[in-house]
Amino acid sequence: MKKVFATLTVAAALFLGTEFAMAQQKEAQTTDEQATEQMIQDEQVTVEEPVAAEAEETGGLVALHKTLKTKFIEGGAGFMAATLLCLVFGLALCIERIIYLSLSKTNTKALLANVEAALKKGGIEEALKVCRETRGPVASIFYQGLSRYNEGVDVVEKTVASYGGVQMGLLEKNLSWISLFISIAPSLGFLGTIIGMIAAFDKIQQVGDISATVVAGGIKVALLTTLLGLIIAIVLQLFYNYILSLIEGLVNEMEDSSISLLDLVVEYDAAQKK
């Protein structure tokens, strides 16, 4: 009898232990599932936020493009396109000048040091070789001046001054065209303004009544063409002034280095006569 009770007690204990373990396992699984679902929701929110921001940004760009296209058509395709061509050609010339002037910059101090060392080492021929291997207007002026050394120091000075003017002309190339586009862009805008106002008055004459709906189209054309012309003129003027500042810096370097070159030539000539 005792054995029976002991067996039943052990069986009950095992059954209760198994039920408790299964309950704990189910609770742990439920907790893990909830944590997994929460992580998935967080990841979805994290992914949706940049997607929404990207969609909003793309939508804004599309809306801006549509608005600009609509205003371009409303302003009159003919005058707006002609005015826009001024911007295209003007910017092309500005970029070409900026690239050319940037490549024309020379380390004048290093060039003068190399020319001086070449004069002491191998004379005029060695100095001419240094100038040939150096890029920029300063090196070109040095080369032209040194190549006339056999004709005297005075001839070298005149050659440097003359060729400096030639290099200034090359630096200022196409600036007149940029200035022309700066002037034409607002002029085309004002021309569109006049045509738009004429169209507005024509409608008033046809209808025989002055109302906002009658004159709105013509006035809109006038304002849009003027706005585009002024914006283009402002943009090109900024580039134009920047190019002028680059040219001014290069001209100052050319003048200063030319004086230093003449000093080197005079010193070399004096040494040769001794």
Buried (B, 14 or more C-beta within 10 A) or exposed (E): EEEEEEEEEEEEEEEEEEEEEEEEEEEEEEEEEEEEEEEEEEEEEEEEEEEEEEEEEEEEEEEEEEEEEEBBEBBBEEBBEBBBBBBEBBBBBBEEBBEBBEEBBBEBEEBBEBBBEBBBEEEBEBBBBBBEEBEBBBBBBBBBBBBBBEEEBEEBBBBBBEBBEEBBEEBBEBBEBBBBBBEBBBBBBBBBBEBBBEBBBEBBEEEEEEEEEBBEBBBBBBBBBBBBBBBBBEBBBEBBEBBEEBBEEBBEBBBEBBEBBBEBBEEBEEEEEE
